[in-house]
Amino acid sequence: MRYGLLGDIHSNLEALEAVIDFLENQNIDKYLCVGDIVNFGANPKECVKLIRELSSIVVAGNHDYAVVGKLQMAYW
């Protein structure tokens, strides 16, 4: 089984789409997201939506926890 690992997206939709385009030609069986989908970039909602459609396993990163109030930004 071939896994496609995604992480440190930080709301950068253009970069996420470019990586997904590349991985689509790599015979990936399953996508996994290792966190930090949101923060910094301009497209958090679109990135979350795309990851939800693509990945069955998603691990929340510290940025993901911070934007939903589960981690204080002082830890960075």
Residue pairs with C-beta under 8 A, 6 or more apart in sequence:
1 29
1 30
2 26
2 27
2 28
2 29
2 30
3 28
3 29
3 30
3 31
3 32
4 23
4 26
4 28
4 30
4 31
4 32
5 31
5 32
5 33
5 34
6 16
6 19
6 20
6 31
6 32
6 33
6 34
6 51
6 54
6 55
7 33
7 34
7 35
7 36
7 61
8 35
8 36
8 61
9 15
9 16
9 33
9 36
9 37
9 38
9 41
9 47
9 51
10 36
10 37
10 38
10 39
10 40
10 41
10 63
11 37
11 38
11 39
11 40
11 41
11 42
11 43
11 44
11 47
12 40
12 41
12 43
12 47
13 41
13 42
13 43
13 46
13 47
13 50
16 47
16 50
16 51
17 50
20 50
20 54
23 31
30 56
30 57
31 54
31 55
31 56
32 55
32 57
32 58
32 59
33 51
33 54
33 55
33 57
33 58
33 59
34 59
34 61
35 58
35 59
35 60
35 61
35 62
35 63
35 64
36 61
36 62
36 63
36 64
37 44
37 47
37 48
37 51
37 58
37 61
37 63
37 64
38 44
38 47
38 48
38 63
38 64
38 67
39 63
39 64
39 66
39 67
40 63
41 47
44 67
51 58
52 58
62 71
62 75
62 76
65 71
66 72
66 73
66 76
